[in-house]
């Protein structure tokens, strides 16, 4: 594999990991939007993982 391909695979694996973290958080806190709106920790975890995904795709 080329370095570019390895880099792309690494980025995709990181993105999948962040998605798994979001799913795990959702299972822990629940998927009710009202709960999300009221729980700052829940919001922070989701936002940070989305931010990390965004950093991977830039």
N, C-alpha and C positions, 0 to 999 in steps of 0.2 A: 504494500500500500504506500501511496505517497504521503508526505507530511500533511498536505492539504486534506486528503481523505481522512487521515487519522484525526486531524483537528476537527473536522466536521462531525465525525463519529463521537468524539469526546464531547462536543457541544450538545449533540442530540441526547447523549446519555445524561448530561447534566440537566437538560430541560426535562427529560423524563423523571429524573430524581425530584426536581422541584414540583412537578405535577403530582408525584406520589406523596410529597410532603403536604401539598394542598389537600389531597384526598384524605390523608390520615388526619389532618386537622379537622376537616369537615366531619369525619366520623366521630372524632372526639367531642367537638362542640355541637354538632348537629347541623342540619342543612336548612334550618329555618332562618329566613332573612331577618326576622325580628330579633332573634338571638344575635345574629351577626351585627346588627346595628347597635345593640346595647353593649356588646363585649369588645372593649378596645384591644384586648390581647388577641382575640380571634381576628379582628381586622388587621392588626399589625402582622400577624403570621401570614395571612393571605396576601397582603400588600407586598411584603418583603419577598415572598416567593415569586410573585408576578413581576416585581422589579428585577429579580435575578434572571428570570426568563427573558425579559426585555433586554437586559445586558448581553445575554448570549446571542441574541439575534441581530444585534447592531453590527 
